[in-house]
């Protein structure tokens, strides 16, 4: 039987980075608490054989757990889950923040746990002149200490060998867990007693003290400034959306050329009309219409990961805390809201870092209004149809499409704040939570980690394109192709037209005809499917010869496209989001309320946007 080890420690001490080094898997490494909201499992291999199972537990400051993700770790440590524990715990400690990191070490020592301590970030600690008497420190803590750096890999091999040797010797122990553990862990005498022991230990083992991180402090004076900090945040966001268009354009052109070449090749070699239509209009047009936006999505994740590794996103949450509280949300809500710009599902899961139930519920309810990456292809194609790609004020890299994209993201985020304020006024009041957040020092992001994030996100998107998007594209192709009369497709009499016309009266005030309503139906499963669905409908009609954007304007008009754009800013997220909401709230009421209010908001804003356009223009 394979032995099981668990990584435990405070948030932001490098547990996930160590997990990646040990197991070879690559999950997201972030510089704020709450990214790891569930246990992650991997295996250490030697000569192709699995020798150890590794569990990455959510970060926890102490056994006095208050948030849901911390309780996952606490229950695991206190063995409250039957048959769910580990043979050995590896406590990951931040060498640059020993006073706080060692608190959990003393707690586990008092409970009787055998420990191996991974003293992480020793490379940074040495640069800041910290020198410790590690043998004495190990003796005082009653644990083996392995100095290491998870980011560079230094000491990881030594840690594995120590773990193997410790397991060979045996780790059976008798734990002493207080009967009323929660009351004990919160006792002032208990807490003060541990900090006194930590201070005494550090006095004995410290040879030279850690030099203060004046570099981070000087930068924070500007980054966390109430005015300049907000200005820098907005500048960074505008720059992000500019490069999404500016840098991705050449790669998008290359992908478009590749799919055009494949379509021409298929047209030349496939003689059967129906089979040729299936390959060209069903597969290549449907999947290619979404894959073309891969560069923009990868760049979005790359930029967000860069800011996380740099240490900026946690500071953005701290900066927004006072403003967020005025509308009913804690500063910790910034993290889930920012995460939701990648996908709403991890955003909803990361609300577990919020210990106040009311504040967590409000955050989950407004997360669907933030713009997930699945909407990016829809935005891109509609912006391309509505806005010319021209420079602003003669600045070549400052593009109107990028500014509009920033405005759409800002609209979603600001509407989320507005709805949060309404929930604040309507939901029963409770005591507000306090913001507790460890701001890490600024670090240069690791190029390898950024590449891995790009690769993983690209593969996820490609698998999605080859899975659900391909299936939906084939279904829509069949619906718009059949029934045929004498081998000829009459689009107005197709199955798709029949389905679309059922819902057409409801959406007629928005200017949506059966083609748009047909495309909206599969978007319940995945937002980006709308692009391939519209492409299929238009290509079957032969009206996309001048390109997708020209076909959209020609077929639907500017007013309708504006309404469609507004619809996707506010419309409900995919069905998976609903399922996660149901699981997290343990109720159907809140997910149904989320769907109802977002549908009403999307319909209302889309309707009035189109009417304003028709009146003015």
Secondary structure, DSSP 4 states (H G I P E B T S, - for coil): --EEEEEE--TTSSHHHHHHHHH-------SSTTS--S-EEEEEEETTEEEEEEEEPPP-SSSS--SHHHHHHHHHHTT-STT---SEEEEEEETTSHHHHHHHHHHHHHHT--EEEEEE-HHHHHHTT-EE-HHHHHHHHTSEEEE-BTTTTBTHHHHHHHHHHHHHH---------TTHHHHHH-HHHHHHHHHHHHHHHHHHEEEPPPP-HHHHHHHHHHT-TTHHHHHHHHHHHHHHHHHHHTTHHHHHHHHHHHHHHHHHHHHH---HHHHHIIIIIIIHHHHHHHTTHHHHHHHHHHHHHHHHHT-HHHHHHHHHHHHHHTT--TTHHHHHHHTTT-HHHHHHGGGG---HHHHHHHHHHHTTS--GGGHHHHHHHHHHHS---EETTEEEEEHHHHHHHHHHHHHHHHHHHHHHHHHHHSPP-PPP-----PPPP-PPPHHHHHHHHHHHHHHHHHHIIIIIHHHHHHHHHHHH-SEETTEE-GGGSHHHHHHHHHHHHHGGGT--HHHHHHHHHTTT-TTHHHHHHHHHHHHTT--TT-HHHHHHHHHHHHHHHHHHHHHHHS---HHHHHHHHHHHT-HHHHHHHHHHHHHHHHHHHHHHHHHHHHH-
